[in-house]
Amino acid sequence: MECTINWIPASGMGFVAETGSGHLLTMDGAPDGGGRNLAPRPMETLLAGAGGCTAYDVVLILKRGRHDVRGCQVKLQAERAATEPKVFTKIHLHFVVTGRGLPAQAVERAIALSHEKYCSATIMLGRTAEITTGFEIVEG
């Protein structure tokens, strides 16, 4: 896996990442740090990546189990250390899974498998952060 980050000097503290798959991702800093608030912060991007990684796993696991999953939303709340390095110390992921006849046990198992075996991002972040999860199922 590769990624190249380029600073855009005229933007203040804006950066563009080009991923190995050829996609662009823009990041920016807060105004008090020289940024212009034109894009997500790098740490927000990291948190979003973890949410995307685990959502991907949960949907894939449910589909492979032949469950009628139709939507998956993950709401993340994180806390960071007060001093440098300001690593994540707590991350809570709340899953809202939509589908028809989804058994709670299957959703719970998919989330557990993601966090214990498949989601590299949350497993890695779990080395500094206490990671908790919750979920709800919406019929639809």
FENQUIQUI-V399242 format. One record per pair of residues at least 24 apart in sequence whose C-alpha atoms are under 6 Angstrom apart, sorted by the first residue. I is the first residue (numbers start at 1). J is the second residue. D is the distance in whole Angstrom. If there is no record, write none. Layout:
[[I/J/D] [I/J/D]]
//
This chain:
[[50/121/5] [50/122/6] [53/119/6] [54/114/6] [54/119/6] [57/114/6] [58/110/5] [58/111/6] [61/110/6] [68/99/5] [68/100/5] [69/99/4] [70/98/5] [70/99/5] [71/97/6] [71/98/5] [72/96/6] [72/97/4] [88/129/5] [89/128/6] [89/129/4] [90/129/5] [90/130/5] [90/131/6] [91/131/5] [92/131/6] [92/132/5] [92/133/6] [93/133/5] [94/133/6] [94/134/5] [94/135/5] [95/135/4] [96/135/6] [96/136/5] [96/137/6] [97/137/5] [98/137/6] [98/138/5] [98/139/6] [98/140/6] [99/139/5] [99/140/5] [100/139/6] [100/140/6]]
//
